[in-house]
Amino acid sequence: MGGAKNAAVAILPAALLADSPCMIDNLPYIDDVITLADILHEVGAKVTINKKGCVSIDGSTVTNHRAPSDMVKRMRASYYLLGVLLGKFGRAEIPLPGGCEIGARPIDQHIKGFEALGAKVEIEHGVVKARADRLIGNEIYLDVVSVGATINIMLAAVKAEGSTTIVNVAKEPHVVDVANFLNSMGANVKGAGTDTIRIKGVSELKGCEYTIIPDQIEAGTFMVAAAATNGDVVVANVIPKHLESITAKLLEMGVEVIEGDDYVRVKGVERPRRVNVKTLPYPGFPTDLQQPISVLCSIAKGTSIIHESLFDHRFRHLEELRRMGADIKVEDRVAIFEGVGSLTGAQVSATDLRAGAALIIAGLTAQGVTEVENIHFIDRGYECIEKKLARLGADIVRLEDGQTLLQAVSSNIAMIR
Ligand code: EPZ
């Protein structure tokens, strides 16, 4: 598997906090990372690609506390520039972010944290303007467990005067990875991965070398693809502990999952058993795998239920699965699946990153050819997904006009790196 997207999109901007260059390895070659590198360049950082997946970032040349609106709107994680530029300069002006349309995605908790550190924050004409003469450590209680707010507040607090305690934080692997990166630069961040993070502000941060953790969501996506096609797949270069919730659900569905030190082997079944899933912050079942596993629920024996507890509009892919013959009812944030024997190929459209991945998996299981449109969403978060799947025996090609044709075949044993 490649490097974790949701760690990479935070660690790249975080590198600007150092007064000398950072070298970051195992970056996924995906559109969000490319866009972010362009944004960092725009604010004045020196970004050098050393080799595929490895960049050097020198934040010492950054002078601009504003980021370009057109690029920022292409992705959600551009909001990390708020915490970084506020932490570096005491000022930041960043347009409200874009990103997957999966429901309301406010940033009130981010702002609550910045204000607790002494910043004045206003939103004018869609631009978040934050400024502080001094950032002073404080106790911050998050009303909602938020990956973005946890990371953004850490970024602003690592160079604040005194100590900061953030309570009710997100515990995702990528949150821990960002904290580890900050500590590699000389920050003093403790407790990442627990409910409370404690930070002691330091006066300066130095460049470092860092390797990003493997992507738990990409790995989970391929695990579901193997299960859905009755395949037998080894997903290599993973941290099995990060995959425990998806492994548990696949085992419940009758899928065989064998864990190694840095791989998982997934052996599918003719027809998975029904399951109930509720998405929760880590270590609960990740909302980013809700859409992929909904394909398995569509073809499972019996009635499955998915409760999407984090986002209020993350079922848009279900309409597309219905086109392929799925039998799904939606009541508010609960989807009820009456499993069918198999899906049938159709022309479908990706509506966001993980919805697109789910539709590719649906196409791999379906009888006949499926065409997935708008795959630019998928390219934001998956590196060459069709090449990795083709290596597993999938008959999948990318058409020049931005669509992907799929043919359903079962996968066989292979290593995905
Ligand atoms: C991150 O989004 C990920 N994106 C998302 O992954 C992921 O789905 C999400 O975390 C949950 O794990 C990145 O890391 C770039 P949140 P984020 O703040 O930070 C509410 C993908 O497919 N909330 O943890 O935006 C929010 O509305 C993407 O890779 C507030 O109310 O998610 C949601 O209901 C999609 N106020 C809940 O918290 C705030 O200030 C969790 O959101 C912030 C969040």
Boltz pocket constraint, residues with backbone or C-beta under 6 A from the ligand:
constraints:
  - pocket:
      binder: B
      contacts: [[A, 5], [A, 6], [A, 9], [A, 76], [A, 77], [A, 100], [A, 104], [A, 105], [A, 106], [A, 107], [A, 108], [A, 109], [A, 110], [A, 111], [A, 144], [A, 145], [A, 146], [A, 147], [A, 148], [A, 149], [A, 170], [A, 287], [A, 288], [A, 309], [A, 310], [A, 311], [A, 353], [A, 354], [A, 381]]
      max_distance: 6.0
